[in-house]
Amino acid sequence: MSNSRAMTDASLSEQRPHEIAKTTAVKDFLDLIKVGIVNSNLITTFAGLWLALHFNGLRFLDSLDVVLFTLIGSAFIMGGSCAINNFYDRDIDIIMERTRNRPTVTGKVNGQQALWTGIFLIIVGTACLLLTTVTAAVIGLVGVITYVFIYTMWTKRRYTINTVVGSIPGAVPPLIGWAAVSGSLSTTAWVLFLIMFIWQPPHFFALAMRRVEEYRAAKIPMLPVVHGFQMTKRQMMVWCACLLPLPFYLFNLGTGFVILATVLNAGWIILALSGVKMKDDLKWAKWMFIYSLNYLTILFVSMVIFTLF
């Protein structure tokens, strides 16, 4: 670790805002592990796990131990990775309005506490996944390494492709869920991975457009910062279009699911195309961001629901 980064906690104390909101230790911990990201990823983890149980003819209640170890292990490795991300990024988080109230910035959690908390959570989470299958644990560690080292420490501050690289660990959760049950990965599992992987660029590009000045101030080379809104819009259209054929590879979930997923994809493509003529780019980006959140939740929850009928 460089001297400048080692001195970050001391320098941050001089840059922190005068007014720091009062919080509890529990809230600070949840903010440290980015509980919102953990919760959303647990939905996709559970979907992968549930579908693996369904297609392998296993009963949910007979597999509660696998379910619990998978969800706890996944939550821990994801939360641990996010804690290390907060540790590493605290020098730029203070610059951005969206992140300047994180506990690693306000001083409620110092850098060393964040780092060791992250390491501890990853170790415990990996141990939990090992109680399911080795494959699940290995996939979890691949996600950790990709997110912490390849994304956070290497590409995020250097290349516009950072969002695509960050989409790899973000697409790992359904693979963990599937592998925890079956010990291997089927075509269905890889389709879930592709859906998650392709969904993330338009989702995060929309966020980057809304926060473009903050990313510019922090010198993070997000696509809209480096290449502007028009290039970003075109890429978002392409990514949304790439989702269109994927539901047809999940035909074993039934015609109803394929129709629902296709409608969701078509709606997102139409919204993406509307950005060509819409003059208020930030308003359009807000709509794209909100749609992406609802898209993901509806799609993965519906995967579970359609197996019940």
Residue pairs with C-beta under 8 A, 6 or more apart in sequence:
5 91
8 90
8 91
8 111
9 90
9 107
9 110
9 111
11 91
12 90
12 91
12 94
12 105
12 107
13 107
15 94
16 94
16 105
16 106
16 107
17 100
20 101
20 106
20 107
20 108
21 101
23 31
23 103
23 108
28 103
28 108
28 109
29 103
29 117
31 101
31 102
31 103
32 82
32 83
32 86
32 102
32 103
32 104
32 109
32 114
32 117
33 78
33 79
33 80
33 82
33 83
33 117
33 121
34 79
34 82
34 85
34 86
35 79
37 78
37 82
38 75
38 78
38 79
38 82
40 296
40 297
41 74
41 78
41 170
41 173
42 71
42 74
42 75
42 78
42 173
43 296
43 297
43 300
43 301
44 173
44 174
44 177
44 192
44 196
44 296
44 300
45 70
45 71
45 74
45 173
45 174
45 176
45 177
46 67
46 71
46 177
46 304
47 174
47 177
47 192
47 300
47 301
47 303
47 304
48 173
48 174
48 175
48 176
48 177
48 178
48 189
48 192
49 66
49 67
49 70
49 71
49 177
49 178
49 180
49 181
50 60
50 177
50 303
50 304
50 307
51 178
51 188
51 189
51 192
51 253
51 303
51 304
51 307
52 58
52 177
52 178
52 179
52 180
52 181
52 182
52 189
53 59
53 60
53 63
53 181
54 307
55 186
55 188
55 252
56 181
56 182
58 181
60 67
63 181
65 131
66 132
66 180
66 181
69 128
69 129
69 131
69 132
69 180
70 128
70 129
70 132
70 136
70 176
70 177
70 180
70 181
72 125
72 128
73 124
73 125
73 126
73 127
73 128
73 129
73 131
73 132
73 136
73 137
73 140
73 176
74 125
74 129
74 140
74 173
74 176
74 177
75 125
76 121
76 122
76 124
76 125
76 128
77 121
77 122
77 125
77 126
77 129
77 140
77 141
77 143
77 144
78 125
78 143
78 173
79 118
79 121
79 125
80 117
80 118
80 119
80 120
80 121
80 122
80 123
80 125
80 144
81 118
81 122
81 143
81 144
81 147
81 148
81 169
82 118
83 114
83 115
83 117
83 118
83 121
84 114
84 115
84 118
84 119
84 122
84 148
84 152
85 147
85 148
85 152
86 93
86 102
86 103
86 104
86 109
86 114
87 104
87 111
87 114
87 115
87 118
88 148
88 152
88 153
89 99
89 152
89 156
90 102
90 104
90 105
90 111
90 114
92 99
92 157
92 218
92 219
92 220
93 99
93 100
93 102
93 104
93 105
94 100
94 105
95 214
95 217
95 218
96 211
96 214
96 215
96 217
96 218
97 211
97 214
98 211
98 214
99 105
103 109
103 114
104 110
104 111
104 114
109 117
122 144
125 140
126 137
126 140
126 141
129 136
129 137
129 140
129 176
129 180
130 136
130 137
132 179
132 180
132 181
133 179
133 180
133 181
133 182
133 183
134 183
135 179
135 183
135 184
135 185
136 176
136 179
136 180
136 183
139 172
139 175
139 176
139 179
140 172
140 176
142 169
142 172
143 168
143 169
143 172
143 173
143 176
144 169
146 165
146 168
146 169
146 172
147 166
147 169
147 170
150 165
150 168
151 162
151 165
151 166
151 168
151 169
155 161
155 162
155 165
155 166
156 162
156 166
156 220
157 219
157 220
157 221
158 221
159 165
159 221
160 221
160 222
160 223
160 226
160 227
162 220
162 221
162 222
163 200
163 201
163 204
163 205
163 208
163 222
163 223
164 201
166 200
166 204
167 196
167 197
167 198
167 200
167 201
167 204
168 197
170 196
170 197
170 200
171 193
171 194
171 195
171 196
171 197
171 200
172 193
173 196
174 189
174 192
174 193
174 196
174 300
175 185
175 189
175 190
175 192
175 193
178 185
178 186
178 188
178 189
178 192
179 185
179 189
187 249
188 249
188 250
188 252
191 246
191 249
191 250
194 246
195 243
195 246
195 299
198 239
198 242
198 243
198 246
199 243
199 292
199 295
199 296
201 235
201 236
201 239
202 236
202 239
202 240
202 268
202 272
202 288
202 292
203 288
203 289
203 292
203 293
203 296
205 222
205 223
205 224
205 232
205 235
205 236
205 239
206 236
206 285
206 286
206 288
206 289
206 292
207 285
207 289
208 215
208 222
208 223
208 224
208 225
208 232
209 224
209 229
209 232
209 281
209 282
209 285
210 282
210 285
210 286
210 289
212 222
212 224
212 225
212 229
215 222
215 224
215 225
216 225
223 231
223 232
223 235
224 231
224 232
229 281
233 272
233 275
233 276
233 281
236 272
236 275
236 288
237 269
237 272
237 273
237 275
240 265
240 268
240 269
240 272
241 269
241 272
243 265
243 268
244 262
244 265
244 266
244 269
246 261
247 257
247 258
247 261
247 262
247 265
248 258
250 257
250 258
250 261
250 303
251 258
253 303
253 306
253 307
254 306
254 309
256 306
257 302
257 303
257 306
260 298
260 299
260 302
261 299
261 302
264 295
264 298
264 299
267 291
268 291
268 292
268 295
271 287
271 288
271 291
272 288
274 284
275 281
275 284
275 288
278 284
